[in-house]
Amino acid sequence: MGSPARQIVAVFTYRVAAAGALQADPGAICPVACHIWDTIGAAAAGRQTALVLREGNAPLDVGPQPDLIGKDLDAIADQLIERF
């Protein structure tokens, strides 16, 4: 899988490429994850985040919290539509 630094570069490169394909600002993309540590990392980098809840993976009482939380992708999509 590579070092954490390589993984960060890979994620950044993917996000920029995805934003380009969507003709969107990379900062406007909201990562959606089902792992709380992914949302904490993205939020710490200044991104909006969304967490899909899974058993044993509730938000923690530390670090940045997800902007959106839902039981599934439909719930996250509904919140995004309502917000924007």
JOURQUI-V636528 format. One record per pair of residues at least 4 apart in sequence whose ideal C-beta (glycine too) atoms are under 6 Angstrom apart, sorted by the first residue. I is the first residue (numbers start at 1). J is the second residue. Records with the same first field share a line. If there is no record, write none. Layout:
BEGIN
I->J, J
END
This chain:
BEGIN
2->6, 7
15->26
16->26
19->24, 26, 29
24->28
30->48, 50
31->42, 47, 49
32->50, 76
33->38, 39
34->52, 54
36->57, 60
39->43, 49, 51, 66
40->63, 64
42->47, 49
43->49, 64
44->64
48->67
49->66, 67
50->66, 68, 76
51->66, 69
53->71
59->65
68->76, 79
70->75, 76
71->75
END
